[in-house]
Each structure stands twice: as structure tokens, then as C-alpha cells.
Amino acid sequence: MRSGATALLWIGVAMSALGTGTTVSSAYASSTGPGALSARVSTTPDSTLTLEGGSFAAPIVQGALEQVGSSLAPINAVYNDTDLDSGRNDLTTGAADVAVSEVPLTNSELSSSPGVSYAYVPFAASSVDIGAMIMQTYTSGKTVQPDTFFSNVQVTPLQVEYLFGSGGPGIWSEFTDTQPGGGTISPVLGNTYAGHEIILPAASTLALEQYIVSDPKAKAAYDKYLNSLKVPSDTPQDVWPIHQGYNGGDLTMAQNLVPLDPTANPPAPYPDPNTWSSDSSDPGQNNSLNWGNVGPIPVSYAGPPRNIPTVNPENAAGAFVAPTPASETAALNDATYDSSTGLVTFQGPNYATDKAAYPMMEMSYLVVPKSGLSGQKAAAVAKVIDYLLGSKGQAMVQSFGAVVPTQQMITAGLQVATTLQGQGAGSGGSGTNGGGGRPLANATNNTTPVATPNQASTGGTGSTVGPSNSPGGGTSALDSSSSSGASNDSSSPGSVLAFTGGIPEVPAGAGLFLAGLGLLGRKTLRRRAKGTPFHPVVRGGAGNG
């Protein structure tokens, strides 16, 4: 078993995030650090563009870098899959050039680079799914079939709290299956369930906590549970506040729910569930402890080749919604977009009555310094943004089960790319492929995004995202220099996460199954949310995903 300081990343473009509707301005500084004492100093190699963040959007970012890598020469771009907090912290201290994050920078982080402003470029809206290994049919030695696991279990926020908090371990026969002819769940194996979390700071954990506290009954049960453990606050954090967790990130969760056989080509789950183990460091052993397990998982890890069965959580309108591209898009249409900062807040005013919207969503951003990058690095970042927001990049985003940003968000993001490209040209960053003087295809053409069901655009600062066929206007996120007020608890993600979500069909040939085991060797638990008792208890991990 590998430690939590070691990264283990499975990349699969054929593989495919919950939150509250509170605003980001109360706890996060949106773009500018307090004061103007000094500029951010980069400590990354001149020839390497270092992107860093958690595992949540790692498959998408890795896929993008593989596609654009040759065009960035002489710059070499790498993604360090550390964790959600470390990526932002390293960005502001200069140890990373770009952060990949689902939450904005805190004032505490911004204090590391006073006077430096940052742009937020949304590139993928993803669901946080709840994977549940509830065995419906099983014959010893039989390969997994579509009906092997229950796949339409409905859960309320109170039941989700029960699964992960005050009720576990419990029994699945207390729940209901909503599939045709379904009723009370009667698993043939694994009727006892156990909720699992991951140790490293992660957007999927934050989303889970936000979903629980968004409902009054679930929040009351959660508060009682936390009080019994002497945890002082139910403010959502990106680490689970109590004594349990897998030693790793989202990949570790996926591997503990449905372990892949690395000897298969392409990699695929072990065919007989009886050989699946709750300890992914030794997944081929005869061990049924993972039967009945449940855990939060980003859509990009829930899809092929694992095809992790998921539950249908109840949204604010009382509907039980499966994570699909359509329900993700409905959630995005209900979100609000602040064009002055580039930040998206899910569960806007229309969400409360929208029966189609998935309730657990995250928006992934590229967080880019507006100054301090070399000309060549600025031009390389522009290329990455240009690809992610163009038709090919957005098709790849959809292949992972996420949905594309709205046209207004894409237009603003491409303006960021154009500005960075200009910085590259003005600083002599002109290389043959990655130079500042070469036009950006999508920024130049203002490419319309790949179509998503009922995709919406937005209408300006603080506007609600609603169905529209026309692109919105809005200010480029790079042009914004104002900072929003931050709370004193600036190190805590709190309850302001921007949400996303979904489980999609993955097109054939979406390729890039695995870039390898142990691709990244730097998954370090250097930082976690403050003010919360945390006692990592390893239940079995495969390194950090």
C-alpha cells in the first residue's frame, strides 16, 4: 500500500461534482490580494509550465495537455495532481504557474502574493456522484452484468447524512429502488453499508458536506452527530471532519469501489465481483468487504471503464435526479455567473423549483495570475485555455461526463487567453509553435461551444444563467482587478463552493484510457482545512488519485 504522500493517477478520457447557493464573495477574495507590497515570484523552471490542483478535474486537464503539448514548445507543460488546497497555495507562493481549482482563492492564500490579481477561467461543470456498490444479482464466478448492481436507488439529504454520518454502518434494505418494478432494496450480498470518504482535501468531499447541510433535517442530524464527536462546526470543508477516510484522492475512491485490473488491455474491472477487495493495494484477492460500500466520486471517475453504479439524490424541488448530462445542464442553467470575476455559483434563484437539476455540482477553473508569468509561459497558458474552450477541448470535457460552460463564460475565458497571448508577444515569447505572435484559433474565431442539451448563456455580472440561444456579453475575468470581501476564516472553503455534475455516455474512441499507474509522484498532504479535528484512518488505498 502506498502512503498519502505518493501520487497514483489513472488517466482515462473514456472515463468521466454538490454545493449550496451561497455567494462566493462572503468568504473568498475573488481576484486581488490585499495590499500591494510586492509581486509574485515564480520558482518553477523557466522551461516548464506547472499546473497544479486536485484529482477532481485531473483527467480533463491531463487530456488537454496531451493534445496541446507539442504546440507549446519550447515550453513543457505538466500537471501536478496534489490536492485541492495545495494547488491554490502553490500558485500564490510561486511554486505553480496555474492552479486548477473548484473554489476561489482565500485571503489567506492571497496574502502570499500581495498586489497580484488572478483570473478565473471556468472550463468544466461536473457532478459529484455517490457511488454505491449494492449487489442485486450474483452468481459465483460470473462476470459483471448491467444488472449486477442496483442503479436507481433514491436518497434524500437526510439519508445521505445517515449513510456517511450518524447512521453508518447500516443496512441497504432501509432504502428504496426506483427502477421499474423496484421497491425495497434486498441485496443478495452486502446489505450492510459503510460510507467512505477520502483523506486529501477534495472538491468531492466539500460537495458532499454542502449537500448535507443544505437541508434543515439533514443539517440537524449532522450537527448532533458532530457534537457527539466534539467537532465544533458544520461549516463544509474539503476534508471529512471525522475519523475516517481512504488514504488518497478521487482515484483512490474509484479504485476502492470498482478496482481495475492493470494487466488488462485496455484496463478494465476484474470480471468477477467476488475478487474485488476493499483494499485497492491488493484488489485481486477474494474479499467482499467492498460490497455495500458508498462514497462520493466525480463524474470523470464514475464512467467507463469502471461504470460505477450511483444513487439518485433528491434536489430542492423534491425530485430524485440521476447524474446525467441533461441534469447537469439544468443545474448549470440555474446557476449565476459573475462576469466581473469569472466565478459561477450553483443553485441560484431558479434551482428551488427545478425538478430536472442535479443537486451536487462543481465548476472547475483554471486560476491564472494576471502578471508575473514569462512571455513564453503566458503564451503557453493562452494555448491551454484556447484548447479547453474550443470545440475539440469541450468535446473532450463532455467525453468525461461533464458539461461545457455557457457561451458567455467561454467568451470571457477566450478574452483571458487573448490578453495572455498579448503579454507573450510583448515580452518576446515568440517561439515557432508556442510564441505570443501566433494567433489563437478559438479566441480569434470566438468559436461556438459544443452543443449541450438546453445549454444556456448568461446575461452579465451576477446574472442568473437561463436558456438562451445568444451569447451573453460581459467583462473578461482578466480585466477585473477588484477583490470581494473575505471572512476571517479565510482558510476554510466554507459553504461557497460553485457546483457542477453528471454521468454521461462516453463516445467510442474517446481514448487515452490510462497514462499509467504512478504517473505523478507528488501527492502531498501539505495543507488541509483548519479548525477541524482530523484523524486519518486508512481503510485501504492505492496512493493518491
Disulfide bonds with the S-S distance in Angstrom:
none
